[in-house]
Amino acid sequence: MTGNDSSPLCDALFLLTRHAGEVDKAGEPGWCEFRIRGRLGRPLLAAFPFLHADADGPDTVLAGPLPDEAALHGVLAQIEALGLHLLEFRRVGRGRSQAPERG
């Protein structure tokens, strides 16, 4: 990758690198959300067995605890391999056992 790369995947990789130490420093899973363009059907959702999926308007939000940077990169690699369009990545918190409340 060069410094001129600009894509959702490149942006997400930058965020992962920037926040990687925060994810595993405390030894707890970090709660992460991945916003994907479009509504994913059952076959595509099966590729993310450890993430919970919610439809949000025209998009799908995959969310769940990820233990470390390798797990984050694994999810991103799966998103890319399936040809999905990553709109946003957010690290919401640390050590959550369920989805954060939306209000």
N, C-alpha and C positions, 0 to 999 in steps of 0.2 A: 504494500500500500504506500502511496505517496502522500505528501501533505495536502495535495490538491483533490484527493478522493472526497466525494461528497455524495453519500447515499445513506438511506436509513440504516443499512447494515454497518457501514463505516462509523456512523454516528453512535450506534449502539455499542460497537466494539470499543470506541473511545470511552464511553461511559463505563463500560465494564472494567476497562483497564484503570480508569480513574477511581472507581469504587471497589475494586477487587479486594483490597485490604480490609475494607469495612465489612465485607460479607463474611469472611471466615476468621477475622481477628478474635471475636468473642467465642468462637467455637459453636455458634448457634446458626441455624439456617436463616437466610435472609428472605423475606417475602418479596417476590418480584412479580411484576405485571408486564405482559407483552401485548401491545395492541396490534392486531393484524387486520389488514383491509379485507372486508368481506365477511360473510358468515360461513364458518367452516362446518362442513358436514361431518357425520360420524366417522367415515374412513380417515379423514385428515386429523380429526381430534384423537383418534386412536394412536397417532404418532407421538402424542404428548400425554402418556398415561399418568404422570405424576402432577399434572397441572389441571386445575379446574377451569372450565370455559364458561363464559357468560357472553351473550349477545348484548352489544351496546350500540344501538342504532344500526347502521349498516356494517359495523365492525364486530370482531370477536376479541375479547380480552381473555388471555390465558394467564392464570395467576396461581402461585403456590410457593412453598418454601424451597429454596435451592441452597444446598450446603456450602458451595464453594464456587470459585471462578470457573473451574472445569465444567461444572454442571451448567452454568450460564452459557459458556461457549458451546456446549452440547445442544442446548435449546436453540441458540442462534444458528448453528450448523444445520439443524433439522428444519428450521424455518427456511433457510436458504435452499436446502436440498429439495424441498417440496415446492419451491418457486413462489412462496408466499411473500406478500409485501408487508414488511415490518414498519408500522407507523410510529410506534413509540415504545420505549423501554423505561420502566420506572422501578426503582428499588424503594418499596414502601416502608419496610421496617425489618426488624430482626426478631426471630424466635416466635413468630405467630403460629398458632396451631390451626387457625381458621382464617377465612378471608377478612380483610379489614372492613369495618362498617362503612357503608356509603351513605351520605346524607345530603 
